[in-house]
Amino acid sequence: MPRTRSIDNDFLFALFEVQRLLRLYADKQASRYGLTRAQWAVLAKLERTEGLKQTEVAELMEMQPITLTRLIDKLCHADLIERRSDETDRRVNRLYLTKTARPMMAKLAALRSEITRAALADISVPDAHRFVEQLETVKDNVRQALQSGGPTNNNNRVKEQHYG
């Protein structure tokens, strides 16, 4: 008789392994356009919210500012983003997509759909939507646990903005 597996043994491993494989697959696919997954993430954040400060992008991406600066330098060199001085504080750079980036963003949107289709290939559309809802619940539970230092109370959920 097969042994019943514990969710404690499987849950985190499965999530981390899926994340790792998706990162590898996204890296491989992004390279088709001469980008890294990290560069793609910067472009996606700016597409959703242009005019962010470099420090804001670094915080959103949980990245060291110097690492982000290198990414931005490469994206500026590729003419995909531009730095503009803040109107009220000349020490601050705000980031914007260039006209050149617009066709690239369309290609990346198609690529995102391609990756999603590959990942969810044998899952029905209703089940995929339920799965995403369940992942959002897991994310909310973990956020609540971080904020309270303990298990979550489903009545006190905190929603975050979606950036990437």
Secondary structure, DSSP 8 states (H G I E B T S, - for coil): ------HHHHHHHHHHHHHHHHHHHHHHHHGGGT--HHHHHHHHHHHHSTTEEHHHHHHHTT--HHHHHHHHHHHHHTTSEEEEE-SS-TT-EEEEE-TTHHHHHHHHHHHHHHHHHHHTTTS-HHHHHHHHHHHHHHHHHHHHHHHHSS---GGG--------
